[in-house]
Amino acid sequence: MGKGISSSVLALVLSAFVTFSASGGGFDGSANLVCSSIDVVGCTEGPVCLQAHAHEFELPEFVFVDFAGKVVRATDESGHKEISPIKSNESTDKQIILQGFENHRGWTLAVDRNTGRMTITSTGPDVSFMIFGACTAL
């Protein structure tokens, strides 16, 4: 696959921005989310960082945030089966911030309450990731 954004990813991202614009922008964490990874930066110890798409790092392109079940998981379509418990859920007037850990890695997921833009950081002993994307409420 080339370096461009696939049409399904682009459609999801555009629908996220339309949804947030139509609803006045914010959400309070009561509705589950689906989030799309758009750009990923992976860094190893030392000055080595690479920018690529999620699938090139063998990461899921879409994740599902289940607030009631207190988990973040890859969508069924991704082929990934990981499920990560949400250990911390905080909301500010600007962001929803979730944190957890899985397989010796800590992670933070932050969603802008007005735009749906999302950033995930994941740190571990071998590689760390910064994932930029967008979420939409379901």
GIJO-V594187 format. One record per pair of residues at least 24 apart in sequence whose ideal C-beta (glycine too) atoms are under 10 Angstrom apart, sorted by the first residue. I is the first residue (numbers start at 1). GAP is how many residues later the second one is. D is the distance in whole Angstrom. If there is no record, write none. Layout:
I;GAP;D + I;GAP;D
This chain:
1;52;8 + 1;54;7 + 1;55;9 + 2;51;10 + 3;48;10 + 3;49;8 + 3;50;7 + 3;53;9 + 4;49;9 + 5;31;9 + 5;33;7 + 5;34;10 + 5;48;8 + 6;47;9 + 6;49;10 + 6;55;9 + 8;28;9 + 8;53;9 + 8;54;9 + 8;69;9 + 9;27;6 + 9;28;9 + 9;29;7 + 9;44;9 + 9;45;9 + 9;52;7 + 9;53;8 + 9;124;9 + 9;125;10 + 10;26;9 + 10;28;9 + 11;25;10 + 12;24;5 + 12;26;10 + 12;49;9 + 12;50;7 + 12;121;9 + 12;122;8 + 12;123;10 + 12;124;7 + 13;25;7 + 13;103;9 + 13;104;10 + 13;120;8 + 13;121;5 + 13;122;10 + 13;123;9 + 14;120;9 + 14;122;10 + 15;101;10 + 15;119;9 + 15;121;6 + 16;99;9 + 16;100;5 + 16;101;9 + 16;102;9 + 16;117;9 + 16;118;4 + 16;119;6 + 16;120;4 + 16;121;9 + 17;98;7 + 17;99;7 + 17;100;9 + 17;117;7 + 17;119;8 + 18;118;9 + 19;97;7 + 19;115;10 + 19;116;10 + 19;117;5 + 19;118;7 + 19;119;10 + 20;92;9 + 20;93;9 + 20;94;7 + 20;95;6 + 20;96;5 + 20;97;9 + 20;114;9 + 20;115;9 + 20;116;7 + 20;117;8 + 21;93;10 + 21;94;9 + 21;95;9 + 23;93;10 + 23;113;10 + 23;114;8 + 24;90;9 + 25;87;9 + 25;88;7 + 25;89;4 + 25;90;7 + 25;91;8 + 26;67;9 + 26;68;9 + 26;70;10 + 26;86;9 + 26;87;4 + 26;88;6 + 26;89;10 + 26;90;10 + 26;111;10 + 27;64;10 + 27;69;8 + 27;84;8 + 27;86;6 + 27;87;9 + 27;89;8 + 27;108;9 + 27;109;9 + 27;110;5 + 28;39;10 + 28;63;7 + 28;68;8 + 28;85;8 + 28;109;10 + 29;36;9 + 29;38;5 + 29;60;7 + 29;61;9 + 29;62;6 + 29;67;5 + 29;69;9 + 29;82;9 + 29;84;9 + 29;108;10 + 30;37;7 + 30;38;9 + 30;107;9 + 31;34;9 + 31;36;8 + 31;105;9 + 31;106;4 + 31;107;6 + 32;32;7 + 32;33;6 + 32;34;5 + 32;35;6 + 32;36;8 + 32;37;9 + 32;103;10 + 32;105;7 + 32;106;5 + 33;30;8 + 33;31;7 + 33;32;4 + 33;33;9 + 33;34;8 + 33;39;9 + 33;63;9 + 33;65;10 + 33;76;9 + 33;78;7 + 33;83;8 + 33;85;8 + 33;101;10 + 33;102;4 + 33;103;7 + 33;104;6 + 33;105;7 + 34;28;6 + 34;29;7 + 34;30;6 + 34;31;8 + 34;41;7 + 34;100;10 + 34;101;7 + 34;102;6 + 34;103;9 + 34;104;6 + 35;25;10 + 35;26;10 + 35;27;7 + 35;28;5 + 35;29;8 + 35;30;7 + 35;37;9 + 35;40;9 + 35;74;8 + 35;76;7 + 35;81;9 + 35;82;10 + 35;83;5 + 35;85;8 + 35;96;9 + 35;98;6 + 35;99;7 + 35;100;4 + 35;101;8 + 36;24;10 + 36;25;6 + 36;26;6 + 36;27;8 + 36;39;10 + 36;80;10 + 36;82;8 + 36;95;10 + 36;97;5 + 36;98;6 + 36;99;8 + 36;100;8 + 37;24;5 + 37;25;7 + 37;26;8 + 37;81;8 + 37;83;8 + 37;92;9 + 37;94;5 + 37;95;8 + 37;96;5 + 37;97;9 + 38;79;9 + 38;80;9 + 38;93;8 + 38;94;6 + 38;95;4 + 38;96;7 + 39;91;8 + 39;92;8 + 39;93;5 + 39;94;8 + 40;80;9 + 40;82;10 + 40;89;6 + 40;90;7 + 40;91;5 + 40;92;8 + 40;93;9 + 41;80;10 + 41;87;9 + 41;88;7 + 41;89;5 + 41;90;8 + 41;91;8 + 42;80;9 + 42;85;5 + 42;86;7 + 42;87;5 + 42;88;8 + 42;89;9 + 43;80;10 + 43;84;7 + 43;85;5 + 43;86;8 + 43;87;8 + 44;82;7 + 44;83;5 + 44;84;8 + 45;80;9 + 45;81;8 + 45;82;9 + 45;83;9 + 48;79;9 + 49;78;10 + 49;79;9 + 49;80;10 + 49;81;9 + 50;77;10 + 51;79;9 + 54;24;9 + 54;75;9 + 54;77;7 + 54;79;8 + 55;24;10 + 57;70;8 + 57;72;7 + 57;74;9 + 59;61;9 + 59;63;9 + 59;70;7 + 59;72;7 + 60;71;10 + 61;72;9 + 62;71;9 + 62;73;10 + 63;46;8 + 63;55;9 + 63;57;8 + 63;68;9 + 63;70;9 + 63;72;9 + 64;74;8 + 65;24;10 + 65;31;9 + 65;33;7 + 65;44;7 + 65;46;8 + 65;53;9 + 65;70;7 + 65;72;10 + 65;73;9 + 66;72;10 + 67;29;9 + 67;31;9 + 70;28;9 + 70;30;9 + 71;29;9 + 72;26;7 + 72;28;7 + 72;30;9 + 72;35;8 + 72;37;7 + 72;48;9 + 84;25;10 + 84;38;10 + 95;24;9 + 96;39;9 + 105;24;9 + 107;24;9 + 109;26;9 + 111;24;5 + 111;26;10
